[in-house]
Each structure stands twice: as C-alpha cells, then as structure tokens.
Amino acid sequence: MLALLSLLSVLGYLTNTISATALTYKLVPNEKECFYTHVAKQDAKVAFYFAVQSGGSFDIDYKVYGPTKDANKDRIVLEGEKERQGDFVFTANEVGEYRFCFDNSMSTLTDKLVDFEIAVENDPRPSLPQKAGADPSQLSGVEETVLKLSTQVSTLVRQQKYFRTRENRNFSTVRSTEKRIFNFSVMGGIVMVGMAGLQVFVVKMFFTGGRKGYV
C-alpha cells in the first residue's frame, strides 16, 4: 500500500512539473508561422521535437528564439534549414517567452504538414514525502523505478512518432508512385490510340492516292 501511494505521489509530481504542447500544423507555400511557450524558471529544460509528415521533400526551415535580443536582433537558440525532423533538449538560461518558428518559404506550390511538440520542465523533481516509520531506502527505490519507467515511456513515445513519420512518408511516396504510374498508363493509352489512328489515316491515304492515279 505504501509503495502504491509513493508511486501515485511521483506521478503527481511529474504531472505538475512538466507542461507539454503537441500540435499538428499545415504550412501553406511561402508561409512562416511561430508558436510560443513561456518558461517561468531559469535553467528549466525545454524539449523540442518536430517532424514533417507530408509535402514536397518532407523538409522545413526552423528557428527557436529566446526572450532577449542580441544587438537589437532576436537571440537564436536553435536553427536549421531543410530539416526533415529534429529532437532537441536545451536549457532555458533566461525566464520569458520562447518562440518556435517554422518557415516554408522554400516551397512555392507544396503545403507542409508539421507535427511538433514543445515540453517545458519548470521545476526540479522534488523528493517523495516520507511517512513516519517508512523506510527511506524503500521510498528511494520506488522513486527510481518510477523515474526509469517515465524515461522508458518517453522513449517509446518518441519511437512511435518516428515510426509514424516514416510510415506517413512511405505512404506518401507510394501514393505519388501510384499517381505517376496511372498518369503514364493514361498517356501510353492515348499515344497508342493516336498512333493507331495515324496508321489508319496513312494507309487510307495510300489507297485513295493509288485509285486517283489509276483513273
């Protein structure tokens, strides 16, 4: 019973100290869109994950800006060009609003569907409360087990996102290939019908020309 209460306490702490936002957004051609998150405590850990699910070459430009400016310019924490996906964890050295921007200026015709998640751990993990007569080593063991389970669950979630991204990209490639095969088949059929009609016309012209010469 004590172990169960300890487990619930740790889960409660994990829920209270970590805030996360998972979204899917479609960027139209030449669009730039930013998303914001507020970090309430210095040295908090910020996790940033994104993956391009569909569109073009499955790539996007991104930049992460800090709350302050350097030489009258927004301070860039992270940036990349033509990236398919990314998984980053950085320390927020300053308190304030962080900006996560995606840029689809590279594309003039294709939409990009981006799946991303922003997670902020605002506070350090507190230790479990100890009850009278409880064995500290037992509580410590339960806490370590729960934290390991939490890490493994996070790893599984990231792996599922990675495989989902690969599945979406492969499915998009299959659809594109099917569309090309269909278009080539239609074009081949049209060319064959056109060639058959042209041959009939040429043969008919030969016979018509021969009759006129004979007469």
C-alpha positions in Angstrom: 0.0 0.0 0.0 2.8 2.3 0.9 4.5 1.6 -2.5 1.3 2.4 -4.3 0.9 5.7 -2.5 4.5 6.6 -3.3 4.0 5.7 -7.0 1.0 8.0 -7.2 2.9 10.8 -5.5 5.7 10.6 -8.0 3.3 10.5 -10.9 1.6 13.6 -9.4 4.9 15.4 -9.2 5.8 14.5 -12.8 2.4 15.8 -14.0 2.7 19.1 -12.1 6.3 19.9 -13.0 6.2 19.3 -16.8 4.0 21.1 -19.3 3.8 20.0 -22.9 2.1 21.0 -26.1 1.7 18.7 -29.1 0.3 20.1 -32.3 0.0 19.4 -36.0 0.0 22.4 -38.3 -0.2 22.8 -42.1 2.1 25.5 -43.6 1.0 26.8 -47.0 3.6 27.8 -49.5 5.7 30.8 -48.5 4.2 30.8 -45.0 6.1 31.4 -41.8 4.4 30.6 -38.5 5.6 30.9 -34.9 4.4 29.2 -31.7 5.2 30.5 -28.2 5.8 29.0 -24.8 6.6 30.7 -21.5 9.4 29.5 -19.3 8.7 30.5 -15.7 12.0 29.4 -14.1 15.7 29.8 -15.1 17.6 26.7 -16.1 14.4 24.8 -16.9 14.7 22.1 -19.5 12.9 22.6 -22.8 12.3 19.7 -25.2 11.5 20.5 -28.8 10.5 17.8 -31.3 9.2 18.2 -34.9 8.7 16.0 -38.0 7.4 16.9 -41.4 4.7 14.4 -42.1 3.9 15.3 -45.8 4.7 17.7 -48.5 7.4 18.1 -51.1 10.7 16.6 -49.9 9.5 16.4 -46.3 11.8 19.3 -45.2 11.3 22.6 -43.4 13.3 25.6 -42.1 13.1 26.3 -38.4 14.4 28.7 -35.7 14.0 28.9 -32.0 14.3 32.4 -30.5 15.0 33.3 -26.9 13.2 36.0 -24.9 16.1 38.6 -25.2 17.8 40.2 -28.1 21.5 40.4 -29.1 22.5 43.6 -30.9 18.8 44.5 -31.4 18.2 41.2 -33.0 16.2 38.2 -31.6 18.6 35.8 -30.0 18.6 32.4 -31.8 18.7 29.3 -29.6 18.4 26.7 -32.4 18.1 26.9 -36.2 18.2 24.6 -39.2 17.4 24.6 -42.9 15.7 21.9 -45.0 15.4 19.5 -42.0 13.0 16.6 -42.1 12.8 16.2 -38.3 14.5 17.2 -35.1 14.6 16.2 -31.5 16.3 18.7 -29.1 16.6 19.4 -25.4 18.1 22.7 -24.3 18.5 24.7 -21.0 16.5 27.9 -20.8 19.0 30.3 -19.4 16.5 33.1 -19.2 13.0 33.5 -18.0 10.5 34.6 -20.5 8.7 33.7 -23.8 10.4 31.5 -26.3 9.4 31.5 -29.9 9.4 28.4 -32.2 9.1 29.3 -35.8 8.7 27.2 -39.0 9.4 28.7 -42.4 8.0 27.2 -45.7 9.4 30.0 -47.9 11.4 27.4 -49.8 8.2 26.0 -51.3 6.1 27.8 -53.9 3.5 25.1 -54.6 3.5 22.5 -51.8 1.9 22.5 -48.4 3.9 21.1 -45.5 2.2 19.2 -42.6 4.4 19.5 -39.5 3.9 17.5 -36.3 5.7 19.1 -33.3 5.8 19.0 -29.5 7.2 21.5 -27.0 7.7 20.4 -23.4 8.9 22.5 -20.5 10.1 21.2 -17.2 9.6 24.2 -15.0 10.8 22.8 -11.6 13.4 20.2 -10.4 11.9 16.9 -9.4 11.1 17.0 -5.7 11.8 14.1 -3.4 9.0 11.9 -2.2 7.4 12.8 1.1 8.3 10.3 3.8 5.8 9.0 6.3 6.5 8.1 9.9 8.0 4.7 10.1 8.7 4.4 6.4 11.9 3.0 5.2 13.8 5.8 3.2 15.6 3.2 1.1 12.3 1.7 0.0 10.9 5.1 -1.0 14.1 5.8 -2.9 13.8 2.5 -4.7 10.2 3.2 -5.7 11.1 6.7 -6.9 14.0 5.5 -9.0 11.7 2.8 -10.6 9.0 5.3 -11.4 11.5 7.7 -13.0 13.0 4.9 -15.1 9.5 3.9 -16.2 8.8 7.6 -17.1 12.0 7.7 -19.2 11.2 4.5 -21.0 7.7 5.7 -21.7 9.1 8.9 -23.2 11.5 6.9 -25.3 8.6 4.7 -26.6 6.5 7.8 -27.4 9.4 9.3 -29.4 9.9 6.0 -31.2 6.3 5.8 -32.1 6.4 9.3 -33.5 9.5 8.4 -35.5 7.8 5.3 -37.0 4.6 7.2 -37.7 6.6 9.8 -39.6 8.4 7.1 -41.6 5.0 5.4 -42.3 3.5 8.7 -43.5 6.4 9.4 -45.7 6.4 5.9 -47.2 2.7 6.1 -47.8 3.1 9.5 -49.4 5.8 8.0 -51.7 3.5 5.1 -52.6 0.7 7.4 -53.5 3.0 9.6 -55.6 4.3 6.5 -57.4 0.8 5.1 -58.0 -0.3 8.5 -59.4 2.7 8.6 -61.7 2.1 5.0 -62.9 -1.6 5.9 -63.6 -0.6 9.1 -65.5 2.0 7.2 -67.6 -0.6 4.5 -68.3 -3.1 7.0 -69.5 -0.5 8.8 -71.6 0.6 5.5 -73.1 -3.0 4.6 -73.9 -3.6 8.0 -75.6 -0.4 7.6 -77.6 -1.3 4.1 -78.7 -4.8 5.2 -79.8 -3.2 8.2 -81.6 -0.7 6.0 -83.4 -3.4 3.6 -84.4 -5.5 6.4 -85.8 -2.5 7.9 -87.6 -1.6 4.5 -89.2 -5.2 4.0 -90.4 -5.2 7.5 -91.9 -1.8 6.9 -93.7 -3.0 3.6 -95.1 -6.2 5.2 -96.2 -4.3 8.0 -98.0 -2.2 5.4 -99.8 -5.2 3.6 -101.2 -7.0 6.8 -102.0 -3.9 8.2 -103.8 -3.5 4.9 -105.8 -7.1 5.0 -107.1 -6.8 8.5 -108.3 -3.6 7.8 -110.2 -5.1 4.7 -111.8 -8.1 6.6 -113.0 
